[in-house]
Amino acid sequence: MRFKTDENLHPEVAECLRKHGHDAVTVWDEDLQGSDDAGIIERCRLERRALLTLDAGFGDVRTYGPEDYYGIVVLRLDNPSRKRVLAVLVRVIELVKAEPLEKHLWVVDENAARIRSGESESHER
């Protein structure tokens, strides 16, 4: 899977994804820090990458319809520390093996992942 991690995530997140066999780059790698959300998600679309972020704004399906992208993963954590993000990331990596990400929005918290497709169907894992 191809990922881009947002600027609000530590570079270790991309490193962890790469260690698990994924192609992952950061917003920082491409000097995109400070870019607006629309620019980031468009870059992901052009590069055929799923976006991994802490930014809840990407969970707005009216603005970022999942059907238009290669996947959006929004982490909604009570404690978004690097350690906690990396712990939850392990679950995301396992979920990639079982659930489609392309054309889907995943909202992942400490206990579950809510998955919504572009066709507005959703389920929890």
Backbone as XML, in Angstrom:
<?xml version="1.0"?>
<chain id="A" units="angstrom">
  <residue number="1" name="MET">
    <atom name="N" x="0.845" y="-1.176" z="0.000"/>
    <atom name="CA" x="0.000" y="0.000" z="0.000"/>
    <atom name="C" x="0.887" y="1.235" z="0.000"/>
  </residue>
  <residue number="2" name="ARG">
    <atom name="N" x="0.407" y="2.284" z="-0.630"/>
    <atom name="CA" x="1.139" y="3.557" z="-0.705"/>
    <atom name="C" x="0.470" y="4.564" z="0.230"/>
  </residue>
  <residue number="3" name="PHE">
    <atom name="N" x="1.267" y="5.134" z="1.134"/>
    <atom name="CA" x="0.757" y="6.089" z="2.122"/>
    <atom name="C" x="1.524" y="7.398" z="2.060"/>
  </residue>
  <residue number="4" name="LYS">
    <atom name="N" x="0.843" y="8.458" z="2.476"/>
    <atom name="CA" x="1.481" y="9.732" z="2.800"/>
    <atom name="C" x="1.013" y="10.063" z="4.213"/>
  </residue>
  <residue number="5" name="THR">
    <atom name="N" x="1.962" y="10.362" z="5.089"/>
    <atom name="CA" x="1.597" y="10.757" z="6.445"/>
    <atom name="C" x="1.596" y="12.276" z="6.522"/>
  </residue>
  <residue number="6" name="ASP">
    <atom name="N" x="0.597" y="12.793" z="7.200"/>
    <atom name="CA" x="0.406" y="14.231" z="7.330"/>
    <atom name="C" x="1.465" y="14.825" z="8.256"/>
  </residue>
  <residue number="7" name="GLU">
    <atom name="N" x="1.601" y="16.138" z="8.224"/>
    <atom name="CA" x="2.620" y="16.814" z="9.020"/>
    <atom name="C" x="2.362" y="16.707" z="10.524"/>
  </residue>
  <residue number="8" name="ASN">
    <atom name="N" x="1.137" y="16.337" z="10.915"/>
    <atom name="CA" x="0.829" y="16.227" z="12.342"/>
    <atom name="C" x="1.220" y="14.867" z="12.925"/>
  </residue>
  <residue number="9" name="LEU">
    <atom name="N" x="1.868" y="14.035" z="12.127"/>
    <atom name="CA" x="2.344" y="12.734" z="12.595"/>
    <atom name="C" x="3.867" y="12.701" z="12.578"/>
  </residue>
  <residue number="10" name="HIS">
    <atom name="N" x="4.434" y="12.066" z="13.579"/>
    <atom name="CA" x="5.883" y="11.944" z="13.689"/>
    <atom name="C" x="6.420" y="11.109" z="12.512"/>
  </residue>
  <residue number="11" name="PRO">
    <atom name="N" x="7.612" y="11.418" z="12.008"/>
    <atom name="CA" x="8.197" y="10.638" z="10.907"/>
    <atom name="C" x="8.318" y="9.140" z="11.198"/>
  </residue>
  <residue number="12" name="GLU">
    <atom name="N" x="8.333" y="8.766" z="12.480"/>
    <atom name="CA" x="8.384" y="7.338" z="12.841"/>
    <atom name="C" x="7.173" y="6.573" z="12.311"/>
  </residue>
  <residue number="13" name="VAL">
    <atom name="N" x="6.061" y="7.265" z="12.101"/>
    <atom name="CA" x="4.865" y="6.601" z="11.567"/>
    <atom name="C" x="5.160" y="6.082" z="10.166"/>
  </residue>
  <residue number="14" name="ALA">
    <atom name="N" x="5.746" y="6.910" z="9.323"/>
    <atom name="CA" x="6.112" y="6.464" z="7.970"/>
    <atom name="C" x="7.165" y="5.368" z="8.035"/>
  </residue>
  <residue number="15" name="GLU">
    <atom name="N" x="8.119" y="5.499" z="8.945"/>
    <atom name="CA" x="9.149" y="4.467" z="9.107"/>
    <atom name="C" x="8.516" y="3.128" z="9.467"/>
  </residue>
  <residue number="16" name="CYS">
    <atom name="N" x="7.559" y="3.144" z="10.370"/>
    <atom name="CA" x="6.864" y="1.923" z="10.785"/>
    <atom name="C" x="6.115" y="1.301" z="9.600"/>
  </residue>
  <residue number="17" name="LEU">
    <atom name="N" x="5.447" y="2.123" z="8.828"/>
    <atom name="CA" x="4.746" y="1.614" z="7.638"/>
    <atom name="C" x="5.728" y="0.960" z="6.675"/>
  </residue>
  <residue number="18" name="ARG">
    <atom name="N" x="6.864" y="1.592" z="6.460"/>
    <atom name="CA" x="7.878" y="1.018" z="5.561"/>
    <atom name="C" x="8.402" y="-0.304" z="6.107"/>
  </residue>
  <residue number="19" name="LYS">
    <atom name="N" x="8.616" y="-0.387" z="7.421"/>
    <atom name="CA" x="9.096" y="-1.632" z="8.026"/>
    <atom name="C" x="8.119" y="-2.776" z="7.817"/>
  </residue>
  <residue number="20" name="HIS">
    <atom name="N" x="6.843" y="-2.428" z="7.627"/>
    <atom name="CA" x="5.818" y="-3.447" z="7.388"/>
    <atom name="C" x="5.523" y="-3.624" z="5.898"/>
  </residue>
  <residue number="21" name="GLY">
    <atom name="N" x="6.425" y="-3.146" z="5.056"/>
    <atom name="CA" x="6.339" y="-3.413" z="3.629"/>
    <atom name="C" x="5.552" y="-2.415" z="2.797"/>
  </residue>
  <residue number="22" name="HIS">
    <atom name="N" x="5.153" y="-1.312" z="3.387"/>
    <atom name="CA" x="4.385" y="-0.312" z="2.651"/>
    <atom name="C" x="5.311" y="0.789" z="2.115"/>
  </residue>
  <residue number="23" name="ASP">
    <atom name="N" x="4.872" y="1.435" z="1.075"/>
    <atom name="CA" x="5.564" y="2.589" z="0.503"/>
    <atom name="C" x="4.985" y="3.807" z="1.214"/>
  </residue>
  <residue number="24" name="ALA">
    <atom name="N" x="5.792" y="4.462" z="2.024"/>
    <atom name="CA" x="5.281" y="5.583" z="2.826"/>
    <atom name="C" x="6.230" y="6.768" z="2.750"/>
  </residue>
  <residue number="25" name="VAL">
    <atom name="N" x="5.649" y="7.932" z="2.510"/>
    <atom name="CA" x="6.385" y="9.196" z="2.528"/>
    <atom name="C" x="5.650" y="10.135" z="3.464"/>
  </residue>
  <residue number="26" name="THR">
    <atom name="N" x="6.361" y="11.162" z="3.895"/>
    <atom name="CA" x="5.741" y="12.145" z="4.775"/>
    <atom name="C" x="5.535" y="13.452" z="4.022"/>
  </residue>
  <residue number="27" name="VAL">
    <atom name="N" x="4.643" y="14.257" z="4.526"/>
    <atom name="CA" x="4.468" y="15.606" z="4.001"/>
    <atom name="C" x="5.796" y="16.362" z="4.099"/>
  </residue>
  <residue number="28" name="TRP">
    <atom name="N" x="6.543" y="16.096" z="5.167"/>
    <atom name="CA" x="7.843" y="16.751" z="5.375"/>
    <atom name="C" x="8.845" y="16.329" z="4.305"/>
  </residue>
  <residue number="29" name="ASP">
    <atom name="N" x="8.815" y="15.047" z="3.889"/>
    <atom name="CA" x="9.740" y="14.563" z="2.851"/>
    <atom name="C" x="9.601" y="15.367" z="1.568"/>
  </residue>
  <residue number="30" name="GLU">
    <atom name="N" x="8.402" y="15.838" z="1.305"/>
    <atom name="CA" x="8.112" y="16.507" z="0.040"/>
    <atom name="C" x="7.959" y="18.022" z="0.195"/>
  </residue>
  <residue number="31" name="ASP">
    <atom name="N" x="8.392" y="18.549" z="1.335"/>
    <atom name="CA" x="8.303" y="19.994" z="1.610"/>
    <atom name="C" x="6.889" y="20.532" z="1.421"/>
  </residue>
  <residue number="32" name="LEU">
    <atom name="N" x="5.900" y="19.767" z="1.859"/>
    <atom name="CA" x="4.498" y="20.184" z="1.754"/>
    <atom name="C" x="3.947" y="20.709" z="3.075"/>
  </residue>
  <residue number="33" name="GLN">
    <atom name="N" x="4.775" y="20.743" z="4.128"/>
    <atom name="CA" x="4.288" y="21.226" z="5.419"/>
    <atom name="C" x="3.765" y="22.639" z="5.250"/>
  </residue>
  <residue number="34" name="GLY">
    <atom name="N" x="2.667" y="22.910" z="5.900"/>
    <atom name="CA" x="2.036" y="24.214" z="5.796"/>
    <atom name="C" x="1.062" y="24.325" z="4.628"/>
  </residue>
  <residue number="35" name="SER">
    <atom name="N" x="1.017" y="23.310" z="3.773"/>
    <atom name="CA" x="0.060" y="23.326" z="2.659"/>
    <atom name="C" x="-1.353" y="23.177" z="3.193"/>
  </residue>
  <residue number="36" name="ASP">
    <atom name="N" x="-2.321" y="23.696" z="2.461"/>
    <atom name="CA" x="-3.701" y="23.540" z="2.904"/>
    <atom name="C" x="-4.167" y="22.094" z="2.672"/>
  </residue>
  <residue number="37" name="ASP">
    <atom name="N" x="-5.246" y="21.731" z="3.363"/>
    <atom name="CA" x="-5.757" y="20.357" z="3.298"/>
    <atom name="C" x="-6.081" y="19.928" z="1.872"/>
  </residue>
  <residue number="38" name="ALA">
    <atom name="N" x="-6.704" y="20.830" z="1.112"/>
    <atom name="CA" x="-7.076" y="20.493" z="-0.265"/>
    <atom name="C" x="-5.837" y="20.166" z="-1.100"/>
  </residue>
  <residue number="39" name="GLY">
    <atom name="N" x="-4.763" y="20.881" z="-0.885"/>
    <atom name="CA" x="-3.524" y="20.615" z="-1.609"/>
    <atom name="C" x="-2.898" y="19.285" z="-1.232"/>
  </residue>
  <residue number="40" name="ILE">
    <atom name="N" x="-2.943" y="18.968" z="0.058"/>
    <atom name="CA" x="-2.389" y="17.692" z="0.536"/>
    <atom name="C" x="-3.170" y="16.518" z="-0.050"/>
  </residue>
  <residue number="41" name="ILE">
    <atom name="N" x="-4.479" y="16.559" z="0.041"/>
    <atom name="CA" x="-5.279" y="15.425" z="-0.423"/>
    <atom name="C" x="-5.204" y="15.296" z="-1.948"/>
  </residue>
  <residue number="42" name="GLU">
    <atom name="N" x="-5.091" y="16.407" z="-2.643"/>
    <atom name="CA" x="-4.945" y="16.347" z="-4.100"/>
    <atom name="C" x="-3.606" y="15.710" z="-4.475"/>
  </residue>
  <residue number="43" name="ARG">
    <atom name="N" x="-2.571" y="16.047" z="-3.735"/>
    <atom name="CA" x="-1.262" y="15.425" z="-3.978"/>
    <atom name="C" x="-1.330" y="13.926" z="-3.732"/>
  </residue>
  <residue number="44" name="CYS">
    <atom name="N" x="-2.043" y="13.525" z="-2.687"/>
    <atom name="CA" x="-2.231" y="12.096" z="-2.426"/>
    <atom name="C" x="-2.945" y="11.428" z="-3.602"/>
  </residue>
  <residue number="45" name="ARG">
    <atom name="N" x="-3.974" y="12.085" z="-4.112"/>
    <atom name="CA" x="-4.728" y="11.515" z="-5.227"/>
    <atom name="C" x="-3.830" y="11.364" z="-6.455"/>
  </residue>
  <residue number="46" name="LEU">
    <atom name="N" x="-3.066" y="12.386" z="-6.762"/>
    <atom name="CA" x="-2.184" y="12.336" z="-7.925"/>
    <atom name="C" x="-1.102" y="11.268" z="-7.788"/>
  </residue>
  <residue number="47" name="GLU">
    <atom name="N" x="-0.628" y="11.064" z="-6.572"/>
    <atom name="CA" x="0.419" y="10.064" z="-6.309"/>
    <atom name="C" x="-0.148" y="8.676" z="-6.021"/>
  </residue>
  <residue number="48" name="ARG">
    <atom name="N" x="-1.474" y="8.576" z="-6.012"/>
    <atom name="CA" x="-2.151" y="7.306" z="-5.723"/>
    <atom name="C" x="-1.779" y="6.779" z="-4.333"/>
  </residue>
  <residue number="49" name="ARG">
    <atom name="N" x="-1.827" y="7.684" z="-3.364"/>
    <atom name="CA" x="-1.481" y="7.349" z="-1.980"/>
    <atom name="C" x="-2.680" y="7.562" z="-1.067"/>
  </residue>
  <residue number="50" name="ALA">
    <atom name="N" x="-2.759" y="6.735" z="-0.055"/>
    <atom name="CA" x="-3.719" y="6.946" z="1.024"/>
    <atom name="C" x="-3.103" y="7.947" z="2.004"/>
  </residue>
  <residue number="51" name="LEU">
    <atom name="N" x="-3.937" y="8.792" z="2.572"/>
    <atom name="CA" x="-3.485" y="9.772" z="3.556"/>
    <atom name="C" x="-3.732" y="9.234" z="4.956"/>
  </residue>
  <residue number="52" name="LEU">
    <atom name="N" x="-2.738" y="9.355" z="5.816"/>
    <atom name="CA" x="-2.853" y="9.008" z="7.233"/>
    <atom name="C" x="-2.644" y="10.297" z="8.015"/>
  </residue>
  <residue number="53" name="THR">
    <atom name="N" x="-3.626" y="10.663" z="8.864"/>
    <atom name="CA" x="-3.604" y="11.974" z="9.509"/>
    <atom name="C" x="-4.308" y="11.955" z="10.868"/>
  </residue>
  <residue number="54" name="LEU">
    <atom name="N" x="-4.022" y="12.970" z="11.655"/>
    <atom name="CA" x="-4.762" y="13.243" z="12.887"/>
    <atom name="C" x="-5.810" y="14.333" z="12.667"/>
  </residue>
  <residue number="55" name="ASP">
    <atom name="N" x="-5.848" y="14.913" z="11.493"/>
    <atom name="CA" x="-6.717" y="16.042" z="11.172"/>
    <atom name="C" x="-8.148" y="15.560" z="10.914"/>
  </residue>
  <residue number="56" name="ALA">
    <atom name="N" x="-9.046" y="15.830" z="11.864"/>
    <atom name="CA" x="-10.440" y="15.374" z="11.758"/>
    <atom name="C" x="-11.158" y="15.969" z="10.557"/>
  </residue>
  <residue number="57" name="GLY">
    <atom name="N" x="-10.674" y="17.089" z="10.038"/>
    <atom name="CA" x="-11.305" y="17.693" z="8.875"/>
    <atom name="C" x="-11.354" y="16.771" z="7.671"/>
  </residue>
  <residue number="58" name="PHE">
    <atom name="N" x="-10.391" y="15.869" z="7.553"/>
    <atom name="CA" x="-10.390" y="14.923" z="6.439"/>
    <atom name="C" x="-11.487" y="13.866" z="6.581"/>
  </residue>
  <residue number="59" name="GLY">
    <atom name="N" x="-12.139" y="13.820" z="7.736"/>
    <atom name="CA" x="-13.247" y="12.903" z="7.943"/>
    <atom name="C" x="-14.574" y="13.445" z="7.444"/>
  </residue>
  <residue number="60" name="ASP">
    <atom name="N" x="-14.589" y="14.656" z="6.927"/>
    <atom name="CA" x="-15.813" y="15.267" z="6.398"/>
    <atom name="C" x="-16.048" y="14.759" z="4.977"/>
  </residue>
  <residue number="61" name="VAL">
    <atom name="N" x="-16.971" y="13.820" z="4.827"/>
    <atom name="CA" x="-17.208" y="13.199" z="3.517"/>
    <atom name="C" x="-17.863" y="14.150" z="2.524"/>
  </residue>
  <residue number="62" name="ARG">
    <atom name="N" x="-18.431" y="15.242" z="3.009"/>
    <atom name="CA" x="-18.988" y="16.234" z="2.080"/>
    <atom name="C" x="-17.876" y="16.986" z="1.372"/>
  </residue>
  <residue number="63" name="THR">
    <atom name="N" x="-16.763" y="17.169" z="2.043"/>
    <atom name="CA" x="-15.622" y="17.864" z="1.463"/>
    <atom name="C" x="-14.650" y="16.895" z="0.794"/>
  </residue>
  <residue number="64" name="TYR">
    <atom name="N" x="-14.407" y="15.768" z="1.445"/>
    <atom name="CA" x="-13.446" y="14.776" z="0.953"/>
    <atom name="C" x="-14.154" y="13.434" z="0.786"/>
  </residue>
  <residue number="65" name="GLY">
    <atom name="N" x="-14.960" y="13.331" z="-0.256"/>
    <atom name="CA" x="-15.692" y="12.088" z="-0.516"/>
    <atom name="C" x="-14.719" y="10.940" z="-0.745"/>
  </residue>
  <residue number="66" name="PRO">
    <atom name="N" x="-14.830" y="9.870" z="0.022"/>
    <atom name="CA" x="-13.857" y="8.779" z="-0.079"/>
    <atom name="C" x="-13.747" y="8.184" z="-1.483"/>
  </residue>
  <residue number="67" name="GLU">
    <atom name="N" x="-14.821" y="8.257" z="-2.244"/>
    <atom name="CA" x="-14.810" y="7.669" z="-3.584"/>
    <atom name="C" x="-13.802" y="8.348" z="-4.515"/>
  </residue>
  <residue number="68" name="ASP">
    <atom name="N" x="-13.330" y="9.529" z="-4.149"/>
    <atom name="CA" x="-12.409" y="10.282" z="-4.996"/>
    <atom name="C" x="-10.933" y="10.046" z="-4.671"/>
  </residue>
  <residue number="69" name="TYR">
    <atom name="N" x="-10.648" y="9.227" z="-3.638"/>
    <atom name="CA" x="-9.277" y="9.112" z="-3.158"/>
    <atom name="C" x="-8.854" y="7.658" z="-2.987"/>
  </residue>
  <residue number="70" name="TYR">
    <atom name="N" x="-7.572" y="7.481" z="-2.773"/>
    <atom name="CA" x="-6.991" y="6.147" z="-2.608"/>
    <atom name="C" x="-7.023" y="5.694" z="-1.154"/>
  </residue>
  <residue number="71" name="GLY">
    <atom name="N" x="-7.733" y="6.443" z="-0.344"/>
    <atom name="CA" x="-7.921" y="6.092" z="1.051"/>
    <atom name="C" x="-7.568" y="7.242" z="1.962"/>
  </residue>
  <residue number="72" name="ILE">
    <atom name="N" x="-8.368" y="7.385" z="2.998"/>
    <atom name="CA" x="-8.116" y="8.387" z="4.030"/>
    <atom name="C" x="-8.246" y="7.677" z="5.369"/>
  </residue>
  <residue number="73" name="VAL">
    <atom name="N" x="-7.214" y="7.782" z="6.183"/>
    <atom name="CA" x="-7.242" y="7.215" z="7.534"/>
    <atom name="C" x="-7.081" y="8.374" z="8.512"/>
  </residue>
  <residue number="74" name="VAL">
    <atom name="N" x="-8.133" y="8.614" z="9.291"/>
    <atom name="CA" x="-8.107" y="9.661" z="10.303"/>
    <atom name="C" x="-7.987" y="8.991" z="11.670"/>
  </residue>
  <residue number="75" name="LEU">
    <atom name="N" x="-6.919" y="9.293" z="12.377"/>
    <atom name="CA" x="-6.734" y="8.769" z="13.734"/>
    <atom name="C" x="-7.381" y="9.742" z="14.703"/>
  </residue>
  <residue number="76" name="ARG">
    <atom name="N" x="-8.333" y="9.259" z="15.490"/>
    <atom name="CA" x="-9.051" y="10.078" z="16.477"/>
    <atom name="C" x="-8.697" y="9.538" z="17.863"/>
  </residue>
  <residue number="77" name="LEU">
    <atom name="N" x="-7.600" y="10.018" z="18.406"/>
    <atom name="CA" x="-7.072" y="9.485" z="19.649"/>
    <atom name="C" x="-7.210" y="10.496" z="20.770"/>
  </residue>
  <residue number="78" name="ASP">
    <atom name="N" x="-7.598" y="9.996" z="21.962"/>
    <atom name="CA" x="-7.660" y="10.866" z="23.132"/>
    <atom name="C" x="-6.277" y="11.412" z="23.461"/>
  </residue>
  <residue number="79" name="ASN">
    <atom name="N" x="-5.270" y="10.570" z="23.258"/>
    <atom name="CA" x="-3.893" y="10.949" z="23.538"/>
    <atom name="C" x="-3.084" y="10.719" z="22.252"/>
  </residue>
  <residue number="80" name="PRO">
    <atom name="N" x="-2.871" y="11.772" z="21.454"/>
    <atom name="CA" x="-2.162" y="11.586" z="20.188"/>
    <atom name="C" x="-0.634" y="11.644" z="20.307"/>
  </residue>
  <residue number="81" name="SER">
    <atom name="N" x="-0.112" y="11.115" z="21.410"/>
    <atom name="CA" x="1.343" y="11.075" z="21.574"/>
    <atom name="C" x="1.944" y="10.118" z="20.539"/>
  </residue>
  <residue number="82" name="ARG">
    <atom name="N" x="3.212" y="10.290" z="20.286"/>
    <atom name="CA" x="3.897" y="9.422" z="19.316"/>
    <atom name="C" x="3.744" y="7.958" z="19.707"/>
  </residue>
  <residue number="83" name="LYS">
    <atom name="N" x="3.929" y="7.653" z="20.979"/>
    <atom name="CA" x="3.827" y="6.272" z="21.459"/>
    <atom name="C" x="2.429" y="5.701" z="21.212"/>
  </residue>
  <residue number="84" name="ARG">
    <atom name="N" x="1.403" y="6.480" z="21.511"/>
    <atom name="CA" x="0.020" y="6.009" z="21.332"/>
    <atom name="C" x="-0.316" y="5.852" z="19.851"/>
  </residue>
  <residue number="85" name="VAL">
    <atom name="N" x="0.124" y="6.804" z="19.027"/>
    <atom name="CA" x="-0.125" y="6.715" z="17.584"/>
    <atom name="C" x="0.518" y="5.447" z="17.030"/>
  </residue>
  <residue number="86" name="LEU">
    <atom name="N" x="1.750" y="5.166" z="17.427"/>
    <atom name="CA" x="2.424" y="3.967" z="16.928"/>
    <atom name="C" x="1.730" y="2.690" z="17.388"/>
  </residue>
  <residue number="87" name="ALA">
    <atom name="N" x="1.174" y="2.709" z="18.593"/>
    <atom name="CA" x="0.434" y="1.538" z="19.085"/>
    <atom name="C" x="-0.823" y="1.301" z="18.255"/>
  </residue>
  <residue number="88" name="VAL">
    <atom name="N" x="-1.550" y="2.358" z="17.947"/>
    <atom name="CA" x="-2.769" y="2.228" z="17.142"/>
    <atom name="C" x="-2.420" y="1.905" z="15.691"/>
  </residue>
  <residue number="89" name="LEU">
    <atom name="N" x="-1.283" y="2.388" z="15.220"/>
    <atom name="CA" x="-0.855" y="2.117" z="13.852"/>
    <atom name="C" x="-0.712" y="0.621" z="13.586"/>
  </residue>
  <residue number="90" name="VAL">
    <atom name="N" x="-0.300" y="-0.133" z="14.576"/>
    <atom name="CA" x="-0.195" y="-1.589" z="14.414"/>
    <atom name="C" x="-1.551" y="-2.171" z="14.013"/>
  </residue>
  <residue number="91" name="ARG">
    <atom name="N" x="-2.615" y="-1.672" z="14.618"/>
    <atom name="CA" x="-3.967" y="-2.139" z="14.259"/>
    <atom name="C" x="-4.329" y="-1.720" z="12.841"/>
  </residue>
  <residue number="92" name="VAL">
    <atom name="N" x="-3.943" y="-0.516" z="12.460"/>
    <atom name="CA" x="-4.215" y="-0.039" z="11.103"/>
    <atom name="C" x="-3.498" y="-0.934" z="10.088"/>
  </residue>
  <residue number="93" name="ILE">
    <atom name="N" x="-2.252" y="-1.266" z="10.357"/>
    <atom name="CA" x="-1.477" y="-2.122" z="9.455"/>
    <atom name="C" x="-2.141" y="-3.481" z="9.299"/>
  </residue>
  <residue number="94" name="GLU">
    <atom name="N" x="-2.640" y="-4.040" z="10.380"/>
    <atom name="CA" x="-3.352" y="-5.322" z="10.303"/>
    <atom name="C" x="-4.654" y="-5.182" z="9.529"/>
  </residue>
  <residue number="95" name="LEU">
    <atom name="N" x="-5.337" y="-4.082" z="9.716"/>
    <atom name="CA" x="-6.614" y="-3.839" z="9.049"/>
    <atom name="C" x="-6.439" y="-3.702" z="7.539"/>
  </residue>
  <residue number="96" name="VAL">
    <atom name="N" x="-5.311" y="-3.148" z="7.107"/>
    <atom name="CA" x="-5.038" y="-3.010" z="5.672"/>
    <atom name="C" x="-5.061" y="-4.376" z="4.993"/>
  </residue>
  <residue number="97" name="LYS">
    <atom name="N" x="-4.687" y="-5.414" z="5.710"/>
    <atom name="CA" x="-4.677" y="-6.771" z="5.158"/>
    <atom name="C" x="-6.087" y="-7.333" z="4.977"/>
  </residue>
  <residue number="98" name="ALA">
    <atom name="N" x="-7.050" y="-6.802" z="5.732"/>
    <atom name="CA" x="-8.386" y="-7.395" z="5.757"/>
    <atom name="C" x="-9.478" y="-6.539" z="5.123"/>
  </residue>
  <residue number="99" name="GLU">
    <atom name="N" x="-9.254" y="-5.249" z="5.030"/>
    <atom name="CA" x="-10.294" y="-4.318" z="4.565"/>
    <atom name="C" x="-9.774" y="-3.459" z="3.420"/>
  </residue>
  <residue number="100" name="PRO">
    <atom name="N" x="-10.629" y="-3.152" z="2.457"/>
    <atom name="CA" x="-10.185" y="-2.238" z="1.392"/>
    <atom name="C" x="-10.007" y="-0.830" z="1.943"/>
  </residue>
  <residue number="101" name="LEU">
    <atom name="N" x="-8.978" y="-0.153" z="1.469"/>
    <atom name="CA" x="-8.760" y="1.233" z="1.861"/>
    <atom name="C" x="-9.081" y="2.178" z="0.710"/>
  </residue>
  <residue number="102" name="GLU">
    <atom name="N" x="-8.754" y="1.783" z="-0.515"/>
    <atom name="CA" x="-9.042" y="2.650" z="-1.652"/>
    <atom name="C" x="-10.535" y="2.951" z="-1.712"/>
  </residue>
  <residue number="103" name="LYS">
    <atom name="N" x="-10.838" y="4.236" z="-1.908"/>
    <atom name="CA" x="-12.213" y="4.737" z="-1.967"/>
    <atom name="C" x="-12.961" y="4.559" z="-0.646"/>
  </residue>
  <residue number="104" name="HIS">
    <atom name="N" x="-12.208" y="4.526" z="0.458"/>
    <atom name="CA" x="-12.796" y="4.390" z="1.789"/>
    <atom name="C" x="-12.195" y="5.422" z="2.739"/>
  </residue>
  <residue number="105" name="LEU">
    <atom name="N" x="-12.992" y="5.775" z="3.726"/>
    <atom name="CA" x="-12.557" y="6.590" z="4.854"/>
    <atom name="C" x="-12.552" y="5.693" z="6.072"/>
  </residue>
  <residue number="106" name="TRP">
    <atom name="N" x="-11.418" y="5.644" z="6.751"/>
    <atom name="CA" x="-11.324" y="4.931" z="8.018"/>
    <atom name="C" x="-11.130" y="5.972" z="9.117"/>
  </residue>
  <residue number="107" name="VAL">
    <atom name="N" x="-11.968" y="5.922" z="10.129"/>
    <atom name="CA" x="-11.782" y="6.736" z="11.321"/>
    <atom name="C" x="-11.439" y="5.754" z="12.437"/>
  </residue>
  <residue number="108" name="VAL">
    <atom name="N" x="-10.216" y="5.856" z="12.919"/>
    <atom name="CA" x="-9.679" y="4.852" z="13.844"/>
    <atom name="C" x="-9.432" y="5.512" z="15.192"/>
  </residue>
  <residue number="109" name="ASP">
    <atom name="N" x="-9.999" y="4.895" z="16.233"/>
    <atom name="CA" x="-9.712" y="5.357" z="17.589"/>
    <atom name="C" x="-9.039" y="4.232" z="18.358"/>
  </residue>
  <residue number="110" name="GLU">
    <atom name="N" x="-8.921" y="4.386" z="19.657"/>
    <atom name="CA" x="-8.217" y="3.393" z="20.466"/>
    <atom name="C" x="-8.914" y="2.036" z="20.493"/>
  </residue>
  <residue number="111" name="ASN">
    <atom name="N" x="-10.226" y="2.008" z="20.204"/>
    <atom name="CA" x="-10.991" y="0.780" z="20.362"/>
    <atom name="C" x="-11.528" y="0.182" z="19.076"/>
  </residue>
  <residue number="112" name="ALA">
    <atom name="N" x="-11.698" y="0.973" z="18.047"/>
    <atom name="CA" x="-12.358" y="0.465" z="16.847"/>
    <atom name="C" x="-11.989" y="1.308" z="15.635"/>
  </residue>
  <residue number="113" name="ALA">
    <atom name="N" x="-12.385" y="0.790" z="14.493"/>
    <atom name="CA" x="-12.247" y="1.543" z="13.243"/>
    <atom name="C" x="-13.622" y="1.601" z="12.594"/>
  </residue>
  <residue number="114" name="ARG">
    <atom name="N" x="-14.055" y="2.801" z="12.266"/>
    <atom name="CA" x="-15.290" y="2.979" z="11.509"/>
    <atom name="C" x="-14.886" y="3.164" z="10.063"/>
  </residue>
  <residue number="115" name="ILE">
    <atom name="N" x="-15.446" y="2.335" z="9.210"/>
    <atom name="CA" x="-15.057" y="2.327" z="7.808"/>
    <atom name="C" x="-16.253" y="2.733" z="6.967"/>
  </residue>
  <residue number="116" name="ARG">
    <atom name="N" x="-16.021" y="3.716" z="6.129"/>
    <atom name="CA" x="-17.090" y="4.229" z="5.277"/>
    <atom name="C" x="-16.610" y="4.212" z="3.833"/>
  </residue>
  <residue number="117" name="SER">
    <atom name="N" x="-17.448" y="3.668" z="2.964"/>
    <atom name="CA" x="-17.107" y="3.647" z="1.545"/>
    <atom name="C" x="-17.684" y="4.872" z="0.862"/>
  </residue>
  <residue number="118" name="GLY">
    <atom name="N" x="-17.300" y="5.062" z="-0.371"/>
    <atom name="CA" x="-17.825" y="6.166" z="-1.153"/>
    <atom name="C" x="-19.315" y="6.060" z="-1.390"/>
  </residue>
  <residue number="119" name="GLU">
    <atom name="N" x="-19.854" y="4.867" z="-1.266"/>
    <atom name="CA" x="-21.288" y="4.675" z="-1.463"/>
    <atom name="C" x="-22.079" y="4.902" z="-0.179"/>
  </residue>
  <residue number="120" name="SER">
    <atom name="N" x="-21.454" y="5.514" z="0.816"/>
    <atom name="CA" x="-22.068" y="5.883" z="2.090"/>
    <atom name="C" x="-22.340" y="4.716" z="3.023"/>
  </residue>
  <residue number="121" name="GLU">
    <atom name="N" x="-22.018" y="3.509" z="2.632"/>
    <atom name="CA" x="-22.176" y="2.402" z="3.569"/>
    <atom name="C" x="-21.031" y="2.463" z="4.572"/>
  </residue>
  <residue number="122" name="SER">
    <atom name="N" x="-21.318" y="2.047" z="5.780"/>
    <atom name="CA" x="-20.260" y="2.054" z="6.781"/>
    <atom name="C" x="-20.420" y="0.863" z="7.703"/>
  </residue>
  <residue number="123" name="HIS">
    <atom name="N" x="-19.316" y="0.483" z="8.305"/>
    <atom name="CA" x="-19.328" y="-0.579" z="9.313"/>
    <atom name="C" x="-18.163" y="-0.349" z="10.258"/>
  </residue>
  <residue number="124" name="GLU">
    <atom name="N" x="-18.190" y="-1.085" z="11.343"/>
    <atom name="CA" x="-17.163" y="-0.927" z="12.370"/>
    <atom name="C" x="-16.374" y="-2.220" z="12.467"/>
  </residue>
  <residue number="125" name="ARG">
    <atom name="N" x="-15.086" y="-2.065" z="12.726"/>
    <atom name="CA" x="-14.192" y="-3.222" z="12.899"/>
    <atom name="C" x="-13.479" y="-3.107" z="14.216"/>
  </residue>
</chain>
